[in-house]
């Protein structure tokens, strides 16, 4: 199977943060053009502002009117904004929020129409994306709705671990509402499926964390493990043939090297899984939205206002997000080829 050069759409995120700095640093290394053609959904004016602030003179964007005009081996940029846009480095502004959403909407439209192959979103500030009655709840929810997916899963990935979250971005007071047998089973099925199709792991081994301290201590510190999580794991094994093991106590699991023995981990709530993930992988991790018909990745950092314009931001996580998007694209294509014409099943009788 020949590996084509993937068209990667990249949203510029918050224009007052580090997005343009990490974009410039990423594509200053020409080797990345060997396997992808980047298309930035942004603004030449904003790009020029950041180049000047960073004192970068040896890098240029290739301005194009539409994705179809993208040139290989160039950092292509589609202008999504008007000339009234204003950059205020390190500040949280409504204009930055509006600019981030405009970029995202245009990139998603092109993704729907097949003009780009995958999407990499740079971070925005949800406080700046509130407009009237509309409140942007994050890329994951937005893309799940846009592509009519019944389920999606936050999946943090690195070379050392993959961590999914059952309850997603919800207040800690609401976590219990999401800890049900059916919901855990749905997330295990989705995680198992994405490990097979998107990560080319034939028989994934998944660790499931408990909800309570010490995974409930056999029911002495909460009943959720005994009444919900263990039955969900049993159903996953018996009904779906999923190799799920647990529940594990999160502190001991991450405190030892237990995570290295599994292909992925399913945590019950956000900080239970993502806090240790970032402690061990910050700057090299990638957030992947599993369960969607499209491919979307994003770096593991935020807007980093405190670093804006200083030239100190690391581009490693953006590079990893681009690499992962390309790898998943090829893995999906390979999976389609391998399963396109399965051998017929025969019943052998005596």
N, C-alpha and C positions, 0 to 999 in steps of 0.2 A: 504494500500500500504506500503510495507516494505521499509525502507530507507537504501539503500546500502551505504557503505563507498566510497565516490567519489575519483577518482584518479585525483589529481590536479597537472598539470604541471606548474612549476614556472621558468620563465627565470631569469637569475641572473643580467640582466641589466648592468649598468656601474660598472666594477670591482674596480674602484677607488673611488666609492661613498659609500653609507651606505647600499647597498643591502644585503650584507652578514651579517651585524650586525642585520638588522631587521629580516632576515630569522632565525638566531640563536635565537634571543629573542622570536620570535613567537613560535618556536618548542621546546623551553625549557619547555613550559607548555604542559605536556603530554595529557591534556584533549582534545586538538584539534585533536588528533588521533582517538577519538571516532567516528568522522564522515568523516574524509578524510585521504587519503594516499598521502603525498606530494612527488613529484618527481622534484628535482632541476636540471635544465639543466645548468651546470656550469663547475667547475674545482676543483678537490681535492687540487691542489697546491694553487689556489687562496683562497679556503676555509681555508686551514691551515694558510696562511698568515694573514687572518683577525682574526682567532681565537687567534693567537699569539699577534697581535696588540691590541686586546681587552682583552687579558689575560683571555681567556675562556678555562678552562681545563676540565670542567664537561660536555661537549657536543661533540657528535660525529656524523658525517655524515656516512650513509651506502652507500658505493660505489657500483654501479650496472652497468652492461654493457648496459642494455636496459630496457625500461619501463615495459615490461612483468615480469621482475625479482623484481619489487618493493615489499618491505616487509611492511605489516601493522605495525603501531605503531613505525615506524622508519622514519627518515628524509633521504630519498633516494636521491642519487646524481649521475647523469650520466655525465661522463667526455666528454665535447665537444671540449676541447682545447688541444693543444700540450704543451710540457713542456717549450717551449720558452716564454710562456706568462709572462708578467711582470706587477706587481701591483705598481702603483705610487699614493699613497693615496692623494686625494684632487686635482689631476691634470686631465686636459682634454687631453687625448692622442689618437692618431689614433688606437693604439693597443686595447684600452678599447672599442672604437667604433666597431672595427672588432669583438672583443670577444662577445659583446652584440648581434650583428647580427647573429653570428654563433649559439649562444644559442637560439635565436628566431626562426631561420630557422629549427633547429632540433626539437624544441618543436611543431612548426606548422605542420611539417611532421607527427609527432606522433599523433597529434590531428586529422589530416585528415584521418589517418589510424585507428582511434578509439582506440589507445593504452592508451590515457588519456581522461578524460571526460570533462575537462574544463581547461582554460588557465588563469594564473595570470602573468602579465608582470610587472617586476620591472623597474624603470625608467632608461633611457639612455639619452645621450647627442647627439642631432641631429647634432651638429657641428663636432662630431667625426665619424659620420657614412657616410661621403661623400667619395666615392672611384671612381676616374676617372669620367666617365660620369654618374655614379649612385649616386643619392642623396636620402637618406631615408627621407621621408616626415612625418614620425610618425607612430606609431602602428595602428592608426585608418585607415589611407589610405592603409597601407600595408596589413592589414587583410581583408579589404573590397575587395581589388583586389585578394588576395589569395583565398578567398572563393566565388568569383564571385557574390558578393552581388550587387544588383542594387542601394541600398541606405543603408546608415548607419547613426547613430546619436550618438554624444557625449552626454552621460547622466550621470551627476554627481548625486550621490545618498548619502543620509544619513538618519538617523532616523527622521529628521525633514523636509526634502524636497528632491525633484528630479528636476533637471534642465537640459533641453535639449537645443541645440543650432542649429538654422537654418543654419547659414553660416559656422560653424566649424572653422578650423584653416586656416584662410585667412587674408591677410593684411586688415586693416581697410579701405583702399582706394578702396578695391574690394567688400566690404560688399554689396553695393547696387545691384550688379549684381545677388546676390543670393536671394534678397528680391522680389520674384514674387509670384503671387497667386498660381501657380502650385507647386512651391517649398515649400511654407509654408504648403500647403495642403498635400503634400507628407510626410513632417516631422510630421504633426499632425497625419496622419494615422499610420505612423511607431510608434510614441510615444504611441498612444492609444492601438495599437496592443501589444506592449511590456509590457505595464502596465497590460493588461489582461493576457497574456500568461506567462510572466516572473515574474510578481509581484503579480499575483492572485487577481487583483482588478477588480471586475465585471463590474462596470460602472464608468470608470475614469472621474474625473472632472479636466480639464486642463485649466490653466491660460495662456493667450498669452500676451506677452509684446509688447508695441509699439516700433518703431524705434527711433523716435525723442524725445527730451525733452518734458515732460508733454504729451506724446503720441500724439504729433502734435498739441495740443490745438485747436481741431476742424478745423485743416487745416491752422492755422496761423503760425505754426512752422514746415512746411513740409507737403506734401500731401500723403506720403506713407501709413499712417494709413487709410485715407479715400478711397484711390484708390486701395490699395493692401491688407492690413492686414485685414480690416473689411470684404471685399468680400471673402477672404480666409476662415475666421471664419464662415461666412454664408454658404459657400459651404460645409465645414466640417460638419456642423449641418444638412443641408438639404440633402446632397448626401450620407454622410457616417454615419449619426446618432452619431456623436462625440460630446460630451458635452464640447465644447471649449468656453471660455468666455474671453472678452477683446475688444480692447487692453488696457492694464494697463500701467501707467507711472512707469518705473522701480524704480525710487527713492522712491516714496511713497509706492510702493508695498513691497519692501524689508525693508523700514524704519519702517513700521508697522508690524503687525502680519498677514497681508493678505495671505502670502504664506502658512500659516498653514491651510487655508481653502480649499486647493487644493491638489490633488494627485500628480500633476506635473506641471511644468512651462516650457513654450517654449519661450526662449529668441531669439532675432534676431541675435545677434553676440556674440562672445566669452566672452569678458570682461563684457558685460552687465549682463550676467547670472552667469558666473563662478567666477568673482571677489567677488560679495556679497556672493555666496555660500561658498567660501573659508574663507571669513571673519567670517562667522557664524559657519563653520564646520571644519576648518582646523585641520588635524590630526585624524579625524574620518570619513572623506568622502571617497568615492570610485568612480572612473571613470569606467563606464560600457559602452561597445560599443553595442548599441542596433541595431537590424536589421540584425544581422548576423545569419547564421545557427548554429554557434558554440557559446560558452560562453567565453567571455573574460572580465576580470576585472583588475584594476590596482590601487595602492594606489594614494592618491591625492597629494603626495609630489614629488619632483624631486630628482636629484642625491645627493643633499646636500653635496657637496664636503667639505664645511666648517666644517662639523661634522664628516667626515670620520676618523675612527680609534679612536675616542674619547670616545666611549661608551655612548654617550648622545642622540642618535637617538631614537625616539619613534617607536615601532612596531605596534601601534594600527591600523593604516590605512591598513597595510598589513593583519592583522588579519581580519579586516572588509571586505577586498577584498576577502579573502578566504571564510568567512562565506557567503558573497553574492553570490559567484560563486556556492557554494553548494545549497543555497536556490533556486537560479534560476534553477539549474538542476532539483531539486525535483518539483518545480512549473511547469516546462515544462512537466515532466513525468505525473504529475497529470492532466494537461490540456489535454494531449493526451488521457488519460484514459477517462476523462469526455466527450470528444467530439468524441471518436472513433465510437460510434454507436448512433448517434442522433435519436431521435424519428421522425418518418415520419410526414410530414405535411399533413393535410387534409383540403379540402375546404368544409365548412359547408354552405349549402344552405337552404333556407326556404322550 
